Amino acid sequence: MDDNDRIDALVQQWAEQRPDIDRDAMALLARLVRAAELVNARTDRLAGDYGVNRGDGDVMFALRRSGEPYRLSPTSLARALLMTTGTMTGRLDRLEKRGLIVRVPSAHDRRSLDVELTPEGKRLVDEAVTTHTAGQQDVVAALSAEDRGDLDRVTRKLIAHLADD
């Protein structure tokens, strides 16, 4: 039984037990959650192929996106990735131990350190983002251009609605 069949079966069970509830929303959200789980699993495998976890990869991607010299403060990184500075410290320690980042004196505050990609870190990120982008294209390959546009429009609307809470 595939995932769609399992979701259909789950919804059917609720239909039999509670015919009074809205099962359309239940089915739709179950499919969105399952799609997100499958995409995240692919991303986790890709990160593992490069010897990092997804969170560590996010740090490296954020540094690379920042442009030369691929350097940010730990606080800026934590804020950009919506995490605590304590979580960020653990990620930075792991990446530094692997030689993918270095901590360097801040140009703006001599009392603090910034985080910078090493040449090896940049090489790894550039390779990984190329592979990641190809994987993303594969994920949406089953969708027509019109489907992609519809999905983009609808998910934007849903995110905006949920973000208002």
C-alpha positions in Angstrom: 0.0 0.0 0.0 1.5 3.4 -1.0 1.4 6.6 1.1 -1.6 7.9 -0.8 -3.6 4.7 -0.2 -2.6 4.8 3.5 -3.9 8.3 3.8 -7.1 7.4 2.0 -7.5 4.5 4.4 -7.0 6.7 7.4 -9.5 9.2 6.2 -12.0 6.4 5.4 -11.7 5.1 9.0 -12.5 8.6 10.3 -15.5 8.7 7.8 -16.8 5.6 9.3 -16.3 6.6 12.9 -17.0 10.3 12.7 -18.9 11.2 9.5 -19.6 14.6 11.0 -16.0 15.9 10.8 -14.3 17.6 7.8 -12.1 15.0 6.3 -11.0 17.0 3.3 -8.8 19.2 5.4 -7.5 16.1 7.2 -6.5 14.4 3.9 -5.0 17.5 2.4 -2.8 18.3 5.5 -1.8 14.6 5.8 -0.5 14.7 2.2 1.3 18.0 2.8 3.0 16.6 5.9 3.9 13.4 4.2 5.4 15.3 1.2 7.4 17.5 3.6 8.7 14.3 5.4 9.8 12.8 2.1 11.6 16.0 1.0 13.3 16.3 4.4 14.4 12.6 4.2 16.0 13.3 0.8 17.7 16.4 2.2 18.9 14.4 5.2 20.4 11.7 3.0 22.1 14.3 0.8 23.6 16.0 3.9 24.8 12.6 5.1 26.5 12.0 1.8 28.6 15.1 2.5 29.3 14.0 6.1 27.1 16.6 7.8 23.6 16.7 9.1 20.9 19.0 7.6 21.3 21.6 10.4 25.1 21.9 9.8 24.5 22.1 6.1 22.1 25.0 6.7 24.8 26.9 8.5 27.3 26.3 5.7 24.6 27.3 3.1 23.9 30.5 5.0 27.6 31.4 5.1 27.9 30.7 1.3 24.8 32.8 0.5 26.2 35.7 2.4 28.8 36.3 -0.3 32.6 36.9 0.0 34.2 36.6 2.5 31.5 34.0 3.4 31.6 35.3 7.0 28.8 36.1 9.5 28.6 36.5 13.3 27.2 33.5 15.2 24.3 35.7 16.4 23.4 36.6 12.8 23.6 33.0 11.8 21.4 31.9 14.7 18.9 34.6 13.9 18.8 33.8 10.2 18.3 30.1 10.9 15.8 30.6 13.7 17.7 28.8 16.4 19.2 29.5 19.7 22.8 30.6 20.1 23.4 27.5 22.2 22.3 25.2 19.3 24.4 27.3 16.9 27.5 26.9 19.1 27.3 23.1 18.8 26.9 23.2 15.1 29.9 25.6 14.8 32.0 23.4 17.0 31.3 20.3 14.8 32.0 22.2 11.5 35.2 23.8 12.9 36.4 20.3 14.0 35.9 19.1 10.4 37.9 22.1 9.0 34.8 23.5 7.2 34.6 26.8 9.1 37.0 28.9 11.1 36.3 31.5 13.8 38.0 34.8 13.0 38.1 38.1 14.8 35.2 40.3 14.0 35.8 43.3 11.9 33.1 45.2 13.8 33.8 44.2 17.4 37.3 43.2 18.6 35.8 41.3 21.5 33.9 38.8 19.4 34.5 36.2 16.7 32.8 35.7 13.3 32.4 32.5 11.5 33.9 32.0 8.0 33.8 29.1 5.5 37.2 27.6 4.8 38.2 26.9 1.2 37.3 23.3 1.8 34.0 24.3 3.3 33.2 26.5 0.3 34.2 23.7 -2.1 31.9 21.3 -0.2 29.0 23.7 -0.2 29.3 24.5 -3.9 29.3 20.8 -4.7 26.4 20.1 -2.4 24.2 23.0 -3.6 24.6 21.8 -7.2 23.5 18.3 -6.1 20.8 19.7 -3.9 19.3 21.8 -6.6 19.2 18.8 -9.0 17.5 16.9 -6.3 14.9 19.7 -5.9 14.3 19.6 -9.6 13.7 15.9 -9.4 11.2 16.4 -6.5 9.0 18.6 -8.6 9.6 16.8 -11.9 6.1 15.2 -11.7 4.5 18.6 -11.8 3.8 20.6 -14.9 4.7 24.3 -15.0 1.1 25.1 -14.3 1.0 22.7 -11.3 4.2 24.3 -10.0 2.7 27.8 -10.3 -0.5 26.7 -8.6 1.4 25.0 -5.8 3.6 28.0 -5.3 0.5 30.3 -5.1 -1.4 28.1 -2.8 1.4 27.3 -0.4 2.3 31.0 -0.2 -1.3 31.7 0.7 -1.3 28.9 3.3 2.0 30.1 4.8 0.8 33.7 5.1 -2.4 32.5 6.8 -0.5 30.3 9.3 2.1 33.0 10.0 -0.7 35.4 11.1 -1.4 33.1 14.1 
